[in-house]
Amino acid sequence: MGFSLWTLLEASLLCLNAICILSEERVLAKYGWSNVNNDFQDIPTTKTQIVSLMQSIRTVVKYPLIIFNVLVILVKSLTG
């Protein structure tokens, strides 16, 4: 198995799936990565920026990700 554009696409699809299914209440809150209201901070921390990036990814990518998953499943099942 070589490194190609298709493997890069599959790896990014798997990472997006992992971000979208990660439960904020059950998993992230255990480690202190839940959504914290930082209205009083002037400079956002790296942690809050990562959490907000994950929330943005969940919001924007949810429906296109379903379509891409179906397409990848179809291509993989047809090509083997």
NORZIRA-V164043 format. One record per run of one state. SS is the DSSP state (helix for helix, strand for strand, loop for the rest). FROM is the first residue (numbers start at 1). LEN is the number of residues. If there is no record, write none. Layout:
SS_FROM_LEN, SS_FROM_LEN
This chain:
loop_1_4, helix_5_17, loop_22_2, helix_24_8, loop_32_14, helix_46_34, loop_80_1
